[in-house]
Amino acid sequence: MKKAAYLLPPTQRIIARFINLSNWVTWSHKMQEIYHTLSAEEKQIYSFIPANASFIDELREVMCCIEAVESICKHEGLSQSSVLKCQLHIRKTLAKGNQRMIKLACDVLSFLKSEVAMIESDQDVRNNSSDIIESVFGTYKKRKSPNKLYGVTPFILFLPAHIQLLKDRDTKNFLFKERLERIRLKDINEWASKKLSPNLVSMRNQTLKKVC
């Protein structure tokens, strides 16, 4: 509620709190750049920024390197060629830092080495991005009921119907129209009773109905 609250760092996630650590590093770096322009009161509140300047710079270098490696693997896939690019970038950046950065560089290089060892040929490329999966689940979460008490309902069957195949010729192996026409509501209810957890809203309503 203070006047300097407009400069507060990004809010941490409730679950997996350190997933947005890169946002904190970016905020810290920007605060370093503008610190000299702040008022005396703001400087006092955010005095921990210049006090930890070297550590912030270290984190920024680390995050820049990690983001570069992630970008290569995301857009080019995991292959002998992309791993080689990652290794060269790590050796040019992290491996030339302090002891902590060098230790991290060794760990990442070791991980990449173990992953690329499972790739059989130089031409083989593996997709290692979860963007497609996250996009599908994001669409499901947007369209499902906002009431958390409902949990996972038969609407989860929306997922396979929403996913698109990469090539049109692959659709010949999946009789979508025929299978959708063959399924009845009773089939869905039977599947839900076997596969899904009890619906908390239904349990609540059935329990309360017992009260006269």
Sequence and secondary structure as in RCSB ss.txt:
>XXXX:A:sequence
MKKAAYLLPPTQRIIARFINLSNWVTWSHKMQEIYHTLSAEEKQIYSFIPANASFIDELREVMCCIEAVESICKH
EGLSQSSVLKCQLHIRKTLAKGNQRMIKLACDVLSFLKSEVAMIESDQDVRNNSSDIIESVFGTYKKRKSPNKLY
GVTPFILFLPAHIQLLKDRDTKNFLFKERLERIRLKDINEWASKKLSPNLVSMRNQTLKKVC
>XXXX:A:secstr
  GGGGG      SSSTTTTHHHHHHHHHHHHHHGGGS HHHHHHTTHHHHTHHHHHHHHHHHHHHHHHHHHHHH
H BSHHHHHHHHHHHHHTGGGS HHHHHHHHHHHHHHHHHHTT  STT  B    HHHHHHHHHHHHHS S GGG
 S GGGGHHHHH   SSGGGGGG  HHHHHHH  HHHHHHHHHHHS   HHHHHHHHHHT  
